[in-house]
Amino acid sequence: MTAYWLARAKINDHDEYMKYATRVPGILEKFNGKILTRGGNRKTLEGRDYFERFVVIEFESMEEAEACFNSDEYKAAAQFRRQNNVGDNELTIVEAGDLTPTS
């Protein structure tokens, strides 16, 4: 079943963030990851307006999404981001579909 990376970031250093961001597409490609949105216009409609960058990446399965995150290539990119205090980042993997119980 399709799965998505849902990422959001509050960027401290835009130049360093771009060094991280340019590394990611090649890594995603190895795991059949497809960028659905990265950056662009956004509007917070509810909750606090803290994060400034939102990213949605589609994978063919939860396993591929996790394998990408756990790959040596992505670990190195994420480590660069953390070591250089690029920003406050969150990443969640979510499987597609409405699994909310109906009763």
N, C-alpha and C positions, 0 to 999 in steps of 0.2 A: 504494500500500500504506500502511496506517495507520502513523503514527510517533508517538513519545512524547517529550515533554520529561521528563527525570528530573532533578529539582533537589533539592539539599540545602543546608542553611544552618546555620551556627552564628551565632546572633544576638547582636550586641553591644548594640544599642539597640532595644528592642521598640517604643517609640513611633515612632521613625523607620522601622522595618521596616514597621509598619502603614500608614504614609503611602505606602510603595512598594507594599505588597500590595494596597491598595484601588485602585490604578491599573491593575493587571494584568488583571482579568477583562474589562473593556471592550476592551482591546487584543486579548486572545485571541479574543473573539467575532468580531472583524473577519476573523480567519483560520480560522474554524470550529474553534477550540480549545475543548476540553471538559475542565473540571477533574474528574479522577477522584478525587484525594485532595489535600488541602492542610491540613497540620497534623494534628491528631487524635492518637490514641494510637499509639504505636510501641514496638517492643522490638528492640534490637540483639541478634542471636543469634550473630553471629560478627564478629570484627574490633573495632577500637577504637570506643568509644562517644563520638564527638566531635560529630557533627552532631545538631541537635535538631529541625530542621524538614525535612520531606520533602514533595515536591510531585510529582505525576504528572499530566501534561496530555496528552490525546489529540488528534491532528490527523488529518485525512483522508489526508495524504500527507507525505512528507519535505519536499517543496517548500514546502508551507504552513507546516510547522514552522520551516523555515529563513527563510521570508519574514517570519514573525512576529518571529523573533529579530532580523532585519536591518531591521525597520521603524523609521521615525523615532520612532514612539510608544514602542516598547519600548526603543529605544536611549536615549531621554530618561529613561524610568523606571529603567533599569539604571544610567545615569549618576548619577541622584539617589542610588540605593542605594550606589554606590561613593564618591561625594563625601562622603556623610554617614557613612561608616564603619559602615554598618548591620550588617555581619557578614561572615563568611567564606562565600562562596557558590560552588557548582559547578553547572553545567548541562550535560547531555549530551543529544543527540538520538539516539534509537535507532529503527530501523525494526522493525516487528512481524514475527514469524515466527521459526522455528528454522532458522537458516542454518548450523548446525554441520555440518561434513562428517561423513559416516557411515563413511568409509573412508580 
